[in-house]
Structure formats: structure tokens, C-alpha cells
Amino acid sequence: MHAVEVRDHIMIAHSFKGEVFGPAQRLHGATFVIDAAFFSPELDANGIVIDIGRAHEVLKETLAPLNYRNLDEVPEFAGRNTTTEVLSRHIFEALARAARENRLGRPAGELSSIRVTLHESHAARAWYEGTL
């Protein structure tokens, strides 16, 4: 399996509902490092999985509406805890949509999956991986 991975980061604020979250129920900030990995069993005729430059652009576009935002105020997250797991799925969905729109320099049908990993610290991360 071949893979290409691009990275960016966002700075957000949010709070959680539910006693399981303890002090994180209060408004707090987080800086997430996001890795987006694109997988294909074969390279294309150009010798690539996807175009790295295009992948990085799409990731930046996906993250821009979240960066420096209080996610509690973003309508699409209304009534949801914006956990690391929820955010990784949200970002995956946007990247998968871009792949289906052929915005990565290769048809989506030639990619097998995408994995989005959010690092919330040097010691903790979560990811969502899905097929295309």
C-alpha cells in the first residue's frame, strides 16, 4: 500500500457537555496538528498516490473555517461535542468529497482510503479512516 500524508494545524476553542469531560466542560482552547493520509494500492502513471500540493491546498481549505473559532458557535456542530473523534470524521468527510470531485490530481476510484489523524498533544491523538 502506498500513502501520501500532508499536515497542517488549527487553533480552536470549545467546551464539552457531559460529566465524563470533567474540567473540559468549561470553555478551553486546543491546538490540533492534523495529518491527512491518502492510500492507494498502486501508483498512477505519474508515479504518485495524489498530488501533494493539491492535497495540502484542500486540507488548508477544509481547516480554514475552523481555525481561530469557538466551535461551540459553529452551526454545523450545534448540539454536538466537538471531540477529537468528531473533528477527525468531519475533516475526513470534506477530504473525501474533494477526492470524489477529482481535486487531488487523481480520480477518487483509484484511492482506497483516507485517514485523518488529529494530534491533541504529544501524548494523545485520534483518527478516522474510511474507504472511498
N, C-alpha and C positions, 0 to 999 in steps of 0.2 A: 504494500500500500504506500502510495506517495502522498505527501502532505505539504502544504504551504501554510504558514502561520504569520499573521500580522498582529501588531499590538498597538494599543492606544490607552488612554486613561480618561476618567471623568471624576469630577468632584461634585458631590451631591449632598443634600440634607434630606432627612426623612425621619419618621417615627413609626413605631410598630404598635399594633393593638394586640393585647394578649399577655397574660401574666408570665408566660414562658419566656418573654423577652426581657424581663427584669428592667434594668435601668434604660434599655434601648427603647422603652415605651415613650421616653421623652425625646424631643427633637434633638438630633445629633447629626454630625457630619461624617462623611466617609469619602475616601479616595479609592476608587477601584481601578486596578490595572486589568485591561480586557485583552485576552488573546482570542483570536478567531482563526481556527484551523479548518482548512478545506482539504478534503480527501478524495483521491481518485486511484483506482487500481492501476491505471495506465496513464502515461504522459501523452499529450496530444502531439500533433505533427510538428509543433514548435518546440517540443521538449519541456512543456510546462504542465503544472496542475491547473493553475489560473494565472492571470497577470497580477503580480504582486502590487504594482502601482494602483491598478483598478480596485483591488481588494482593500487596500489601505484607504482609498478615497471613499468607498462605500461604508467602511467601518466608521470613518470620521463623520460622514453624513448621518449615519444611524445614531451616533452618540451625541451629536450637536444639540438636539432638543432636550437632552437630559443633563448636559453639563452645566454646572453652577445653578442648578434648580433645586427647589424644595419639591421632592417627588410627591409629597402629600398634596400638592396643589396642581399636579398634572392630571387633567381629566381622564385620560385613559387608564390611570391607576386608581381611580376613585373607588374607595371601599376595599382596597387590597393592600396587604403588607408588601412593600417593595423589598422583599428579601433578596439576597444574592441569587437564590434559585429562580425567583420570579424574573429578576432582571436578565439573567442569562438566557431564559426562554424568550423573553421579549426581543432581545438583540438577535438571537438565532432566527426568529420569525422574519425580522427585517432583512437579514443577510440571505435567507432562503428565498425571499421574494426577489431580491436583487439578482440572485443566481437564475431564478426562473425567467427573469426579464433579460437574461443574457448580458448583464452589466459587468461580468467578471472576466471577460475575454475568452470564455469557453461556454458552450451550451451546458445548461444545468443537468441534462441527461447523462453527461459524461463525468459528473461528480457523484460520488457515492454518499457523502455525508459532510456535515459541518459540525464542529464542536466550538462552543463559546464558553470560555473559562473566565470567571471574574475572581480576581485575587483581592480579597478584602484586607489582607495583611500578608506579611512574610510567612505567617504560620497557618493561614486558612484560605481556602478557595472553594468554589463550587462551579459546576459546569452543567450545560445542557448540550446533548449531542443528538442529532436527528438525521434521518436519511432524507434525500431529495427525491 
